[in-house]
Structures are given as structure tokens and as C-alpha cells.
Amino acid sequence: MSMEYENSDRPVSLAQLFLSFLRLGLTAFGGPTMVAYIGEMSVKKFQWLDQGVFKNGVALSQSIPGATAMQVAGYVGLKTRGIPGAIATFVGFGLPAFLFMLLLSWAYAMFGDIPRVASLFRGLQVIVVAIIANATYMFSKGTLRKYQDILIAITSAAALWSGISPFFVILGAALIGIMVFRVEKVPLASKYPDSNGDKSDCQFFILTATTVAAIACLFLANRKLFDLALLMMKIDLFAFGGGFASVPLMLQEVVNVRGWMDSKTFMDGIALGQVTPGPIVITTTFVGFLTNGITGAIVATAAIFIPSFILLVLGSHIFSRLQQSALFQRSLKGILASFVGLLLFVTVKFAFAVPWNMVKVIIVAGAMAGLLKKIDILYIVLAGACVSMLLL
């Protein structure tokens, strides 16, 4: 495995990488929109990477599963200090979201049944419906370009509604994409010389060996935590298209298959995720805490990020080949079209879980209008929370 460290004449310390992305992570509201801020810091402010290298990282992060902004953060560290740098930026960027979500999950478990708090979450559930509906709309605008895309999306939603596992839906969409789509040849990505191949090979081996050892220890020590970790890793591996792609997978497995919580509680977890910085997959912390306490929160959060992190490291090495692979590009088009259908299913599922009244209709309409006007999600959630506590 070969990997290049940019600006090797001016090495960046791991501490600087960690602290820089920690500060950025404290205000990382808006999910994928944070990619622009990562680029501003990495390319213009500190000049760790040039614009071309950064753009390749964004393209790679959009081509593999996982939360896009987290992947881009990891890519910056990878290109500046190898795998240790990637770990530093990845952890630094995601740590504030984890800590905030852990605190909110504890507060939810302690005070969620208090009438005023219950009113708050009744309103936030409506906001969640608007957020997922808006994500479906935005995702469809960039994905449903041909009638084949639309058919895959509709078929995927229908298949999920009939009880087919979303993992099989995604695999089926990938196969259909290979058969029905055609893609233009992508220009070969820039190649970089190997500045430290043996060292990066050793680092990658240590990373994968540590991951396998940790999973084995969980299997021997605590089967519940092992099952939780395995589920989150599987969800992450199939979450093409960014963090929102994990929502239908998590809903199906956590609520419908395993029954670890009901739809209402899961919606509350998503709502809490929207008032924390970081990706929507941070809802995993909520799921882990409510099912297995603090240890569960740590295990679930690590598991939802580790597979895509490993794929990021591998993908950085073979990105030019991924760009040139017609099979990969066609299957990816099918997968992304299926996620529109999966998000549509989640929107309808969440809408059915809400006991509607006129106040809630007004709240969801206002939230949708705000989202379409590009108002920050954090402000919409906070406004919905205030209205809910006053009127519901």
C-alpha cells in the first residue's frame, strides 16, 4: 500500500491536526456542508493540501460508504501524516458530537418521561419528519436524473415496505445498476509518488489487526456488545451516499428486526442528533447508550465509523482504479438511486408514527419551509423545541 504525505517538508504535528479538527468539530452543524469549511482550513488557511488533492479526497469520500464530512476530515489527516494523522483528524472532528450526544442520551434516559420534556420531543418528532423529507428531496434532486433512477427508487421503497431487508435492497439495486446504467470514462486521477510505502503498509496492518482483535475480544467478553458492534459495522458498510443513508438501515435493524426500541424513541434519537454537531449517524451513540449504557455508546460509535475509515485508507490507495471501474460506477449509481427510495420509506414510516394535530401540521410546514430556504438545521430544531414546549 502506498501513501503520500503532502507538505513533507513542513510536517504537521498530530496534536495540531487533532486540535484543529476538534475546534472545527465543535461547530460542525450541517453535515456535508462542513466539507467546505474543512477545505477552507486545510487548503487556504494552513496549506496542508493543494486544491487538486483536496478535491480528489472529496470525490473519494462521496464514492465510498460513511459520513462524507467525517471521511473528508480523515482524508486530510491521511494525506498529511498517514494513518496516525487520519486517526487524529477523524477522532478530533467527531469527538465533540459524541460527547454532546452522550450527555443528551443520559439526560433523555433520566428525564424523558417528565411532561414538559415529553412535550418537547413530541414536537421534535415532527421536525424529524421534515428533516428526513427534505433529505429525500435534496438527495433525489442530485440522483434521479433518468427514468431508470426513478424506477429503482420506487422499487426500493416498495421492497422495503414489503419487509425485504434494506441490505438486500441495496445489493439488488447495485446489480440492477450494473445492468441498466452506462457511465462515461472518468479522467485518471492524479497519482502521487510513494513517500513512505513500507511504513504505511505496517500502519495499515496494525489498524486492521487491532480492529479484528477488538471484535474478537467483544465476542469472548460480551455477546450483546459484539452483536451491537457487528450491526453498526454492517450499517456503515452499506451507507453509501452519506450519513442520511444509514437512517433507513438503522431504523430497520434497531426498531423492526431487533426491537431494541420503538419508532418514537428512535425518532427522539435522531432529533437529539440534530442539536449536536457532527453527522446524523451520531444517533448511534444514543442507540448504544439506551441499550448497553456508556460502554454500549462507545462501542456503537466506534463501530459505525471503523469500516468506512478502513475503506477510506484503502480507497486513497486505489482511487484512480475506482474512478476507472465501469462496474463500480454503475453499481454506485444503482445504490444511490435506491437510497432515495429508502429515505422515502423512512419519511412515510416516521409520518405514520406521529399522532397528528393542527399544531404539528403547522410545525412541520414551517420546518419544511425553513429547510427549503436553507436555514440552518440547528435553528429550525431549536425553534421547533420552543414552540413544542409552549403549545404541545
C-alpha positions as a Python dict, from the first residue, in 0.01 Angstrom:
ca = {
    (1, 'M'): (0, 0, 0),
    (2, 'S'): (145, 334, -99),
    (3, 'M'): (53, 664, 51),
    (4, 'E'): (189, 1014, 10),
    (5, 'Y'): (223, 1268, 282),
    (6, 'E'): (168, 1619, 147),
    (7, 'N'): (394, 1904, 252),
    (8, 'S'): (651, 1658, 385),
    (9, 'D'): (898, 1947, 408),
    (10, 'R'): (672, 2108, 667),
    (11, 'P'): (539, 1817, 872),
    (12, 'V'): (223, 1886, 1069),
    (13, 'S'): (214, 1758, 1425),
    (14, 'L'): (-54, 1510, 1521),
    (15, 'A'): (-151, 1740, 1807),
    (16, 'Q'): (-208, 2030, 1567),
    (17, 'L'): (-420, 1812, 1341),
    (18, 'F'): (-626, 1685, 1633),
    (19, 'L'): (-682, 2026, 1791),
    (20, 'S'): (-760, 2197, 1460),
    (21, 'F'): (-1030, 1943, 1375),
    (22, 'L'): (-1153, 1937, 1735),
    (23, 'R'): (-1223, 2311, 1712),
    (24, 'L'): (-1394, 2264, 1377),
    (25, 'G'): (-1595, 1970, 1514),
    (26, 'L'): (-1738, 2187, 1791),
    (27, 'T'): (-1932, 2385, 1530),
    (28, 'A'): (-1986, 2105, 1274),
    (29, 'F'): (-2358, 2160, 1224),
    (30, 'G'): (-2498, 2091, 879),
    (31, 'G'): (-2340, 1755, 795),
    (32, 'P'): (-2189, 1752, 442),
    (33, 'T'): (-2187, 2133, 428),
    (34, 'M'): (-1886, 2115, 661),
    (35, 'V'): (-1675, 1989, 369),
    (36, 'A'): (-1634, 2348, 250),
    (37, 'Y'): (-1506, 2456, 592),
    (38, 'I'): (-1263, 2164, 602),
    (39, 'G'): (-1131, 2272, 264),
    (40, 'E'): (-1102, 2634, 376),
    (41, 'M'): (-893, 2530, 676),
    (42, 'S'): (-682, 2262, 507),
    (43, 'V'): (-614, 2427, 172),
    (44, 'K'): (-627, 2803, 231),
    (45, 'K'): (-557, 2863, 599),
    (46, 'F'): (-287, 2605, 677),
    (47, 'Q'): (-199, 2494, 321),
    (48, 'W'): (-166, 2132, 425),
    (49, 'L'): (-300, 2018, 85),
    (50, 'D'): (-337, 2176, -255),
    (51, 'Q'): (-680, 2219, -412),
    (52, 'G'): (-645, 1927, -652),
    (53, 'V'): (-555, 1679, -380),
    (54, 'F'): (-842, 1802, -163),
    (55, 'K'): (-1093, 1767, -450),
    (56, 'N'): (-979, 1409, -504),
    (57, 'G'): (-1046, 1347, -135),
    (58, 'V'): (-1399, 1486, -162),
    (59, 'A'): (-1468, 1269, -468),
    (60, 'L'): (-1333, 962, -290),
    (61, 'S'): (-1540, 1033, 22),
    (62, 'Q'): (-1855, 1054, -190),
    (63, 'S'): (-1775, 723, -361),
    (64, 'I'): (-1739, 508, -50),
    (65, 'P'): (-1980, 446, 238),
    (66, 'G'): (-1981, 659, 550),
    (67, 'A'): (-2049, 1016, 660),
    (68, 'T'): (-1895, 1239, 394),
    (69, 'A'): (-1763, 1517, 619),
    (70, 'M'): (-1602, 1263, 854),
    (71, 'Q'): (-1438, 1090, 560),
    (72, 'V'): (-1300, 1418, 422),
    (73, 'A'): (-1162, 1505, 766),
    (74, 'G'): (-990, 1166, 780),
    (75, 'Y'): (-855, 1213, 427),
    (76, 'V'): (-684, 1540, 520),
    (77, 'G'): (-505, 1367, 807),
    (78, 'L'): (-419, 1072, 586),
    (79, 'K'): (-252, 1291, 325),
    (80, 'T'): (-61, 1496, 578),
    (81, 'R'): (57, 1238, 833),
    (82, 'G'): (-57, 898, 711),
    (83, 'I'): (-283, 670, 916),
    (84, 'P'): (-193, 829, 1253),
    (85, 'G'): (-288, 1167, 1104),
    (86, 'A'): (-614, 1025, 973),
    (87, 'I'): (-698, 891, 1318),
    (88, 'A'): (-615, 1229, 1473),
    (89, 'T'): (-840, 1428, 1238),
    (90, 'F'): (-1118, 1169, 1236),
    (91, 'V'): (-1135, 1146, 1616),
    (92, 'G'): (-1088, 1521, 1665),
    (93, 'F'): (-1369, 1608, 1426),
    (94, 'G'): (-1613, 1351, 1566),
    (95, 'L'): (-1534, 1373, 1938),
    (96, 'P'): (-1750, 1682, 2018),
    (97, 'A'): (-2056, 1520, 1858),
    (98, 'F'): (-2001, 1201, 2058),
    (99, 'L'): (-1963, 1382, 2390),
    (100, 'F'): (-2266, 1603, 2331),
    (101, 'M'): (-2477, 1307, 2225),
    (102, 'L'): (-2364, 1101, 2523),
    (103, 'L'): (-2473, 1379, 2759),
    (104, 'L'): (-2808, 1422, 2581),
    (105, 'S'): (-2869, 1046, 2582),
    (106, 'W'): (-2814, 1037, 2958),
    (107, 'A'): (-3050, 1333, 3005),
    (108, 'Y'): (-3311, 1163, 2785),
    (109, 'A'): (-3290, 841, 2988),
    (110, 'M'): (-3320, 1035, 3314),
    (111, 'F'): (-3581, 1298, 3229),
    (112, 'G'): (-3755, 1184, 2909),
    (113, 'D'): (-4081, 1097, 3088),
    (114, 'I'): (-4126, 1438, 3253),
    (115, 'P'): (-4435, 1604, 3092),
    (116, 'R'): (-4252, 1917, 2975),
    (117, 'V'): (-3970, 1711, 2826),
    (118, 'A'): (-4222, 1476, 2665),
    (119, 'S'): (-4389, 1779, 2502),
    (120, 'L'): (-4052, 1885, 2369),
    (121, 'F'): (-3994, 1551, 2199),
    (122, 'R'): (-4345, 1534, 2058),
    (123, 'G'): (-4261, 1848, 1866),
    (124, 'L'): (-3912, 1733, 1772),
    (125, 'Q'): (-4056, 1417, 1618),
    (126, 'V'): (-4242, 1638, 1375),
    (127, 'I'): (-3919, 1825, 1297),
    (128, 'V'): (-3753, 1489, 1224),
    (129, 'V'): (-4022, 1409, 967),
    (130, 'A'): (-3945, 1742, 796),
    (131, 'I'): (-3569, 1683, 808),
    (132, 'I'): (-3591, 1334, 656),
    (133, 'A'): (-3843, 1453, 395),
    (134, 'N'): (-3610, 1738, 300),
    (135, 'A'): (-3315, 1497, 282),
    (136, 'T'): (-3520, 1275, 48),
    (137, 'Y'): (-3598, 1575, -173),
    (138, 'M'): (-3237, 1701, -180),
    (139, 'F'): (-3096, 1355, -239),
    (140, 'S'): (-3341, 1291, -523),
    (141, 'K'): (-3250, 1617, -699),
    (142, 'G'): (-2892, 1509, -745),
    (143, 'T'): (-2966, 1140, -805),
    (144, 'L'): (-3288, 1084, -1003),
    (145, 'R'): (-3177, 1202, -1346),
    (146, 'K'): (-3323, 926, -1565),
    (147, 'Y'): (-3627, 704, -1562),
    (148, 'Q'): (-3410, 411, -1453),
    (149, 'D'): (-3315, 602, -1139),
    (150, 'I'): (-3680, 670, -1060),
    (151, 'L'): (-3779, 307, -1113),
    (152, 'I'): (-3502, 183, -884),
    (153, 'A'): (-3605, 434, -615),
    (154, 'I'): (-3973, 337, -630),
    (155, 'T'): (-3894, -35, -638),
    (156, 'S'): (-3659, 1, -341),
    (157, 'A'): (-3922, 181, -133),
    (158, 'A'): (-4182, -83, -221),
    (159, 'A'): (-3942, -368, -141),
    (160, 'L'): (-3859, -221, 199),
    (161, 'W'): (-4228, -167, 272),
    (162, 'S'): (-4296, -533, 193),
    (163, 'G'): (-4043, -640, 456),
    (164, 'I'): (-3732, -711, 249),
    (165, 'S'): (-3410, -631, 432),
    (166, 'P'): (-3257, -298, 321),
    (167, 'F'): (-2923, -471, 279),
    (168, 'F'): (-3073, -699, 13),
    (169, 'V'): (-3246, -398, -143),
    (170, 'I'): (-2912, -220, -177),
    (171, 'L'): (-2737, -525, -321),
    (172, 'G'): (-3022, -570, -569),
    (173, 'A'): (-3000, -204, -672),
    (174, 'A'): (-2626, -241, -728),
    (175, 'L'): (-2683, -538, -959),
    (176, 'I'): (-2958, -355, -1148),
    (177, 'G'): (-2730, -53, -1181),
    (178, 'I'): (-2460, -267, -1341),
    (179, 'M'): (-2714, -397, -1595),
    (180, 'V'): (-2901, -77, -1689),
    (181, 'F'): (-2662, 216, -1650),
    (182, 'R'): (-2386, 344, -1871),
    (183, 'V'): (-2115, 573, -1741),
    (184, 'E'): (-1865, 798, -1915),
    (185, 'K'): (-1500, 725, -1862),
    (186, 'V'): (-1360, 942, -1586),
    (187, 'P'): (-1019, 1107, -1639),
    (188, 'L'): (-747, 930, -1446),
    (189, 'A'): (-696, 1076, -1101),
    (190, 'S'): (-367, 1238, -1018),
    (191, 'K'): (-109, 991, -895),
    (192, 'Y'): (138, 1069, -624),
    (193, 'P'): (474, 912, -555),
    (194, 'D'): (510, 680, -262),
    (195, 'S'): (695, 868, 9),
    (196, 'N'): (674, 602, 279),
    (197, 'G'): (518, 284, 147),
    (198, 'D'): (663, 31, 392),
    (199, 'K'): (567, 243, 692),
    (200, 'S'): (210, 290, 571),
    (201, 'D'): (179, -82, 498),
    (202, 'C'): (280, -153, 858),
    (203, 'Q'): (38, 110, 991),
    (204, 'F'): (-250, -39, 791),
    (205, 'F'): (-168, -388, 918),
    (206, 'I'): (-167, -263, 1278),
    (207, 'L'): (-500, -83, 1221),
    (208, 'T'): (-677, -388, 1078),
    (209, 'A'): (-520, -628, 1329),
    (210, 'T'): (-630, -407, 1618),
    (211, 'T'): (-984, -391, 1479),
    (212, 'V'): (-1006, -769, 1439),
    (213, 'A'): (-863, -822, 1788),
    (214, 'A'): (-1113, -579, 1941),
    (215, 'I'): (-1405, -757, 1772),
    (216, 'A'): (-1273, -1094, 1891),
    (217, 'C'): (-1244, -963, 2248),
    (218, 'L'): (-1604, -839, 2235),
    (219, 'F'): (-1719, -1178, 2111),
    (220, 'L'): (-1550, -1351, 2405),
    (221, 'A'): (-1634, -1094, 2673),
    (222, 'N'): (-1984, -966, 2596),
    (223, 'R'): (-2206, -1111, 2323),
    (224, 'K'): (-2454, -823, 2341),
    (225, 'L'): (-2183, -567, 2273),
    (226, 'F'): (-2046, -789, 1997),
    (227, 'D'): (-2387, -803, 1829),
    (228, 'L'): (-2423, -425, 1865),
    (229, 'A'): (-2080, -362, 1712),
    (230, 'L'): (-2136, -607, 1428),
    (231, 'L'): (-2470, -446, 1340),
    (232, 'M'): (-2326, -93, 1334),
    (233, 'M'): (-2033, -205, 1121),
    (234, 'K'): (-2270, -366, 874),
    (235, 'I'): (-2479, -48, 858),
    (236, 'D'): (-2169, 162, 795),
    (237, 'L'): (-2051, -65, 513),
    (238, 'F'): (-2381, -15, 328),
    (239, 'A'): (-2425, 357, 396),
    (240, 'F'): (-2331, 490, 53),
    (241, 'G'): (-2437, 847, -11),
    (242, 'G'): (-2350, 1000, 328),
    (243, 'G'): (-2481, 982, 682),
    (244, 'F'): (-2850, 1000, 597),
    (245, 'A'): (-2814, 671, 411),
    (246, 'S'): (-2764, 497, 746),
    (247, 'V'): (-3104, 606, 881),
    (248, 'P'): (-3326, 353, 696),
    (249, 'L'): (-3076, 75, 768),
    (250, 'M'): (-3061, 159, 1138),
    (251, 'L'): (-3439, 201, 1165),
    (252, 'Q'): (-3500, -139, 1009),
    (253, 'E'): (-3248, -326, 1222),
    (254, 'V'): (-3284, -145, 1556),
    (255, 'V'): (-3663, -99, 1557),
    (256, 'N'): (-3822, -353, 1323),
    (257, 'V'): (-3586, -651, 1338),
    (258, 'R'): (-3437, -644, 1688),
    (259, 'G'): (-3697, -437, 1870),
    (260, 'W'): (-3438, -261, 2084),
    (261, 'M'): (-3660, 50, 2088),
    (262, 'D'): (-3980, 172, 1925),
    (263, 'S'): (-4007, 417, 1635),
    (264, 'K'): (-4087, 708, 1868),
    (265, 'T'): (-3771, 658, 2074),
    (266, 'F'): (-3560, 619, 1761),
    (267, 'M'): (-3704, 944, 1623),
    (268, 'D'): (-3613, 1113, 1951),
    (269, 'G'): (-3256, 995, 1900),
    (270, 'I'): (-3245, 1148, 1553),
    (271, 'A'): (-3386, 1473, 1692),
    (272, 'L'): (-3112, 1484, 1954),
    (273, 'G'): (-2858, 1421, 1681),
    (274, 'Q'): (-2972, 1737, 1507),
    (275, 'V'): (-2891, 1960, 1805),
    (276, 'T'): (-2537, 1822, 1827),
    (277, 'P'): (-2253, 1899, 1587),
    (278, 'G'): (-2141, 1622, 1356),
    (279, 'P'): (-2306, 1366, 1127),
    (280, 'I'): (-2655, 1223, 1171),
    (281, 'V'): (-2502, 879, 1232),
    (282, 'I'): (-2415, 1007, 1580),
    (283, 'T'): (-2763, 874, 1662),
    (284, 'T'): (-2568, 551, 1704),
    (285, 'T'): (-2439, 685, 2035),
    (286, 'F'): (-2799, 724, 2151),
    (287, 'V'): (-2885, 367, 2045),
    (288, 'G'): (-2576, 227, 2215),
    (289, 'F'): (-2639, 417, 2539),
    (290, 'L'): (-3006, 320, 2570),
    (291, 'T'): (-2934, -47, 2502),
    (292, 'N'): (-2600, -100, 2677),
    (293, 'G'): (-2509, 212, 2875),
    (294, 'I'): (-2189, 413, 2837),
    (295, 'T'): (-1993, 110, 2717),
    (296, 'G'): (-2257, 48, 2452),
    (297, 'A'): (-2238, 411, 2341),
    (298, 'I'): (-1860, 387, 2297),
    (299, 'V'): (-1873, 52, 2117),
    (300, 'A'): (-2160, 152, 1886),
    (301, 'T'): (-2000, 485, 1795),
    (302, 'A'): (-1662, 330, 1718),
    (303, 'A'): (-1825, 52, 1515),
    (304, 'I'): (-2027, 291, 1296),
    (305, 'F'): (-1707, 467, 1184),
    (306, 'I'): (-1436, 200, 1170),
    (307, 'P'): (-1535, 17, 846),
    (308, 'S'): (-1567, 335, 640),
    (309, 'F'): (-1241, 463, 790),
    (310, 'I'): (-1061, 148, 674),
    (311, 'L'): (-1222, 184, 331),
    (312, 'L'): (-1101, 544, 320),
    (313, 'V'): (-743, 430, 373),
    (314, 'L'): (-779, 159, 107),
    (315, 'G'): (-970, 387, -127),
    (316, 'S'): (-699, 651, -110),
    (317, 'H'): (-460, 393, -249),
    (318, 'I'): (-683, 263, -530),
    (319, 'F'): (-893, 574, -605),
    (320, 'S'): (-775, 609, -964),
    (321, 'R'): (-883, 250, -1029),
    (322, 'L'): (-1222, 310, -869),
    (323, 'Q'): (-1274, 610, -1094),
    (324, 'Q'): (-1189, 400, -1398),
    (325, 'S'): (-1403, 98, -1300),
    (326, 'A'): (-1727, 97, -1501),
    (327, 'L'): (-1871, -180, -1281),
    (328, 'F'): (-1809, 23, -966),
    (329, 'Q'): (-1952, 343, -1110),
    (330, 'R'): (-2264, 171, -1248),
    (331, 'S'): (-2331, -19, -925),
    (332, 'L'): (-2284, 304, -730),
    (333, 'K'): (-2547, 478, -942),
    (334, 'G'): (-2791, 199, -863),
    (335, 'I'): (-2712, 212, -491),
    (336, 'L'): (-2759, 590, -473),
    (337, 'A'): (-3093, 567, -654),
    (338, 'S'): (-3207, 301, -406),
    (339, 'F'): (-3130, 533, -114),
    (340, 'V'): (-3388, 782, -241),
    (341, 'G'): (-3645, 504, -208),
    (342, 'L'): (-3517, 405, 135),
    (343, 'L'): (-3534, 764, 259),
    (344, 'L'): (-3886, 795, 117),
    (345, 'F'): (-3984, 484, 312),
    (346, 'V'): (-3840, 632, 633),
    (347, 'T'): (-4027, 958, 577),
    (348, 'V'): (-4359, 776, 543),
    (349, 'K'): (-4279, 544, 835),
    (350, 'F'): (-4196, 835, 1065),
    (351, 'A'): (-4501, 1031, 950),
    (352, 'F'): (-4728, 739, 1041),
    (353, 'A'): (-4568, 724, 1388),
    (354, 'V'): (-4676, 1083, 1469),
    (355, 'P'): (-5023, 1147, 1621),
    (356, 'W'): (-5104, 1449, 1407),
    (357, 'N'): (-5299, 1760, 1505),
    (358, 'M'): (-5318, 2110, 1360),
    (359, 'V'): (-5028, 2245, 1568),
    (360, 'K'): (-4800, 1967, 1444),
    (361, 'V'): (-4905, 2026, 1084),
    (362, 'I'): (-4812, 2392, 1122),
    (363, 'I'): (-4477, 2300, 1281),
    (364, 'V'): (-4385, 2055, 1003),
    (365, 'A'): (-4489, 2304, 734),
    (366, 'G'): (-4279, 2576, 895),
    (367, 'A'): (-3983, 2342, 930),
    (368, 'M'): (-4004, 2234, 567),
    (369, 'A'): (-4022, 2597, 454),
    (370, 'G'): (-3717, 2681, 663),
    (371, 'L'): (-3520, 2386, 529),
    (372, 'L'): (-3605, 2474, 169),
    (373, 'K'): (-3489, 2829, 241),
    (374, 'K'): (-3154, 2684, 358),
    (375, 'I'): (-3196, 2798, 719),
    (376, 'D'): (-2952, 2616, 946),
    (377, 'I'): (-3098, 2292, 1081),
    (378, 'L'): (-2987, 2381, 1433),
    (379, 'Y'): (-3204, 2696, 1434),
    (380, 'I'): (-3502, 2505, 1299),
    (381, 'V'): (-3469, 2238, 1567),
    (382, 'L'): (-3433, 2496, 1844),
    (383, 'A'): (-3734, 2694, 1718),
    (384, 'G'): (-3940, 2374, 1697),
    (385, 'A'): (-3836, 2282, 2051),
    (386, 'C'): (-3954, 2621, 2186),
    (387, 'V'): (-4288, 2600, 2005),
    (388, 'S'): (-4339, 2243, 2125),
    (389, 'M'): (-4283, 2328, 2489),
    (390, 'L'): (-4531, 2616, 2465),
    (391, 'L'): (-4810, 2457, 2260),
    (392, 'L'): (-4790, 2075, 2287),
}
